[in-house]
């Protein structure tokens, strides 16, 4: 009798743990999705413009360096 009750309690605790885990995993997924969307809309365009500026400077410097060697 005691072993049956203990087994039932273990099963209930396992079930509660699994449902709690699914809730937290779902909330974490939603939070990561919202952060990803915000990054895509807000941060990425600014970073793209910043990297384009560095790309233009690097290409200009490479053209200047090649003109010195010739």
Secondary structure, 3 states (H helix, E strand, C coil): CHHHHHHHHHHHHHHHHHHHHHHHHHHHHHHHHHHHHHHHHHHHHHHHHHHHHHHHHHHHHHHHHHHHHC
